[in-house]
Amino acid sequence: MERRDFLKKASIGAGTGAAIMGAPAIVSAQPTVRWRCSSGFPKALDTLFGGAEDTAKRVSEATGGKFQITVAAAGEIVPMPQAADAVAAGTVECSHTAAFYYVGKDPAWAFGTAIPFGMNFRQHNSWWKQAGGEKLFNDFLKPQGLQYILAGNTGAQMGGWFRKEINSMEDVKGLKMRIAGLGGRVWQAAGAVPQQIPGGDIYPALEKGTIDAAEWVGPYDDEKLGFNKVAKFYYYPGFWEGGAALGWLVNDKAWSALPAEYKAIFTAASHEANAIMMAKYDARNAPALRRLIAGGTQIKPFPRPVLEAFYKVSQDMYREMGSTNANFKRMHDAYAAFQKESVSWMRVTENTFDDFMAAMLRS
């Protein structure tokens, strides 16, 4: 080996060694942080509850255990409906949940998760990160001492479990249905009686006949919760959740107190969890649906006239909300404009390709 090559490699080795030796010192120089998370979901739902666990695990690994997030199931610290207030008050530092659970505070909360006849997973991600959605939503949350970081998505959901068939809008009238977010308001406007019930309480309500129908997510989670045992008809699509996003509600003061490195690690881990959750659902829903069908579940599409009627109800509702709620109008105007443009692109190639492949593989 020539002398200059030896010196060059020795120099590189010394630099690498210094970096390795320095890494523990960098980690040890950071403070120890302990956060508590009140999840919006029961532990039995490994996909939804697991979104928070995946983020917490990655944050711990990347900080050498210095930043720990303890994830508690819905109701263990505070009931799910009170989690946003608990985060704002600093009772817990964060909650991993669906933002649209809090539309009772303001319907604009829905844009953190989904609105009826809204965007799919990819479209929502694009609006959020590339077209100002994240800033719009967090500007809305800031006066409440909160911010929201995406960390999961279910993809397009199923339309739910029904004791009787839905053949027309007449079948919707008087129907008692567990449904969250603005989807509940659309069903209510159509004559149904929506009820927001936490995931763990849906089965007994459906079993006892307290409700006539219930939506949750899709085959994998619904099978775990056993809805196929108490309702026969499984409808699709869940037009109120074309791509339901989940995320971290974080207390602003707790966030501001974090070192910059911890903020970057938490954000990166959340984005990783966002992709992982979608991958889990795409891998697990198909075999779960086959099992449900084999067990006697009857899957049915909502009739086209029913979908069209609900679409009209939703658009009328958005106009009415926008006329009285500046927060909602600001976000809906931006959201709807982006959705229209995105759909116009996807229908050219994505949808054409998907439809063709579905036909080929079906044959």
N, C-alpha and C positions, 0 to 999 in steps of 0.2 A: 504493500500500500504506500502510495506516495505521501510525503509529509503533509502537503496542503489538503489532501483528501482526509487524512487522519484528523488534522486539526478541525476541518469543517464538520466531520461527523461527531467529533468530541464536543464541539460547540453546540451542535443540535442536541446531543444527548444531555449535556449539562442543562440546556434550556428546558428540555422536557422534564428532567429530574426536578428542576426547581419548581416547575408548574405543579408536578405531582406532590412534591413536598409541601407546596404552598396551599393546595386544595383543602386539607383538613384545617389549616389555620384560618382560611377564609370562612369555612363553615362554622368553626368554633367562635369566630368573631361576631357572628350574627346572634340576635337574641333568641331565646326559647319562647315560642308562641303556642298557646293552647286555645283552640277555638272549639265551640260546640255548635253543631248543626242539628236543627229540628227538620227532619225530612218530611215531605208531604205524602209519604207512602209507607205501607207496611213492609217489614223485612221479607215477607214471603215472596214479594215481587222482585226477584233478583235483577231484572232488567232496570226497573225504575229506581228502586232503592240502591241498586248496584251502581247507578250513575254517580251518586255521591261518594260511595265507597271507592270507586275507581279513581276519582279525583283526589280524595284524601290519601290514598295509597301512594299515588305518584308524587304528590306534594311532600309527603314524608320522605320518600326515597331520594328526591332531588335536593332535599335540605339536610340530609343526614340525620333525619329524625328530629330536627330542631323545630319544625313547624308541623304540629299535629292537629288534625281535625277529627273530633269524635262525632260520629253520625248516629243520631237517635231516631228511631222510627216515629212515625206520626203518632202523636198523643202521649209519648213517653215524657216529654218535657212540657209541651203545651199542645192543646188540640190543634189539628191542622188548620182550621179557619182562623186561628189566632196567631199563626206563625209569623206573618208579615208584621203584625204589630209588635211581636216579641223581638224581632230583629231590629225594627226601628227604635225600640226602647232600649236596646242593648242587653236584654235578658239573655239572648243568644247572639252570637256574632253573625250567624248565617242560617239560611234555610235553602235546601235543594228541593225545588217544587215547580209547579206549573203556575205561571203568572196569572192565567185567566181564572184561577180559583178566587181572585179578588176583584172581579168585575162589580161586586156589590159596592165596593169603595168608589169605583169609577170604571165605566166600560172600556176606557182606554187601556186598562191592564191587559185586555185580551191580546193586544198586539205582541206581547212577550211570548205568547204561546200559539194561538190560532184564532181565526174568526171563521164563521160559516162561509163556505165557498171561497176560502182563501188560498194561500199559496201552499205548494208542496215543500218537502224538506229542502231541496236544492234551491228553490226560488227564495224561500224565507232566509236561508243562510246568506244568499247573495244580497238580498235587500238589507239584511242586518249588517253585514261586514263591508259591502261595497257601495251601497246606495243611501247611507245615512240612517238606517233603521235603528241601529244601536244608540246613536247619539240622540235621536228623537225620543226613544223610550227612556233613556237614562236622564235626559233633561226633565222629563215628566216625573220621574221618581225622586230626583234630587231634593225638592222641597220636603219630601217625606223622610229624608235622611237615609235613603236606600240607593243601591245600584244593582243592576242585573247583568250576569255574565252567562251566556249560553253554555249549557253542558248536557245536551241530550236531545233526542228527537225520536218519536215513535214511528215516523212516516205516516202515510195515510191510514186512518183507523177504520175499523169495521163500524157498522151502523148500530150494532147492539142486539140484545136478546129480547124477544117479544113472546108473550103468551099466545097472542093471536096474530093473524096475518094483517099486513098493511097493504090494502089494495087501492085505497083512495084516501083523500084528505078527510073524509067522513070518519075513517078509522082512527084518525089522530085525535079527534075531539074527545076530551075527558080522559085521555090516556095519562095515567100516572107514571112518569118516567124519570129515572135517575139520569141526570145529564148536567154537566158543568158548563161554565163559561157563557159566552153569548149564544151558544147552541141552545141552551135552556130557554133563553128569551125568544129565540126564533120558534121553538116548539110551542112555547106559551102563546105567542102571537097567532099560531095556527090552531090553538084550541086545546093543547095538551096541558098537563099539570106537572111542570118540571120540579124535581127535587134534587138538591145537591147533598149526596151522602158519601162519606169517605169510603175508599175502596174496601176496607175490611168489613164494612157494615152492609154492603150491597146484597150479598148472598141471602142473609136471613130476611131482608126486606122483600126480596123477590120470592123467596120460598114461602113466606107467610101471606103473600098477596097484598102486602102493604103498598107495593108498586106493581105495575103491569109490565114494565119493560125497564131495561138498564143498558147503558153503554159504558164501556170501560176503555179498552185499548184495541186488542186484536186477539187472534187465536191463542198465542202462547200464554199471555197473561190471563185471558178469560178462562182458559182451561184450568189454570192453576187455582183460580177462584171458584171453579166448579159451576159456573152459570149454566152449562149445558145440562146439568141435572135438574134444573128448576124452570127452564124455558126451552122450547123446541125450535123456534124460528130465529135464525141468525141472519140479520140483514146487512147489506153493504150498498154503497160506501158510506162511511161516516163523513158526510158532506160538511159537517161543522169542524172537522179536524183533518184537513188534507195533508197536514204535516205538523204535528203538535210538538212545539219546542219546549224544552225544560231548561231550567237554569238555576243559578245561585242568586238568591236575594242576599245582599251583603250590607251590613251596617257601615255607613260611610266613615264614621269615626274609627271603627276597627280597621277598615281598609286603609285609611290615611296613616294609621300608626305602623303599618307594615313596612319593612325595608323594601326598597325598589326591587331587589332580587326576588323577594317572596311574592310580590305582586306579579312579576313576570312568570314565575313558576306556577302560581295558582291559575293564572289566565291560560297558560299553555296546557296545563293539566285539564282544565275545563274544556278546552277545544278538542283535546284528545278524547275525552269522555264523550263529547258530542258525536264524534265519528264512530266510536266504539259502540255506543248504544244503538245507533242506526244499523250497524253491521250485525249486532246480536239479533235484532228484530227480523232483519232480512234472512238470517240463517235459521231462525227458530219458528217463524210463523207458518211457513209452508208445511213442515211435518206435523205441526200442531193442528192445522186445519184438516189435514188428511185424517188424523186420529178422531177429530170431532165428527167429521162426516161418517166415518166408519162406525162411530158410536150412536148414530141416529140423528145427529143435528141436521136440520134442513136449512141450507144457505139460500138466501133469496135476495135479488136486487130490489131496491126501492123502485117502484114503477116510474117511468119517465115523467108522467104528469105530476106525480108527487114531488119529484125533484124540482121540476119547473115551478111548482107552486111555492115550495120552500125558498127557492131562489128569489122569487118576486118578494116574498115576505121579508127576506134578509135585506134586500136592496132598499125597500121602503123603510126598514128599521134603521139602516145606516144613515139615510137622509134625515130622518127624524132626530137621531142622536147628534148628528153633525150640526143641526140647526140650534141646538141648545148646549152643546158641550164642545168648547174650543179645543180641548186636549184631544178628544176623539176625532174631530174634523181634521186637525193638523196631521195626525198620524194616518187616518184613513185616506186622505187625499194622496199622500206620498206612497202609501202601501198599494192602493188601487192602480195608480199610474205605473208603478214598477211591475205589478202583476200583469197588467195588460201587455206591456212590452215583452216581458219574459215569456208569457204564453205564446205570443206571436212568433217568437223564435223557436221554442220547443216543439210547436206543432209541425214545423217544417221537417225536422229530421229526427229528434228524439222520439216523439210520439209515433211517427210513421214507422221508424225502425222497431220500436217496442210492439206495435200492433202487428207488424209483419212476422216478427219472431214468435209472438204468442200464437199466431195462426199456424205457423210451421211446426212448432213444437207440440201443439195440440193435435195436429193431424198425424 
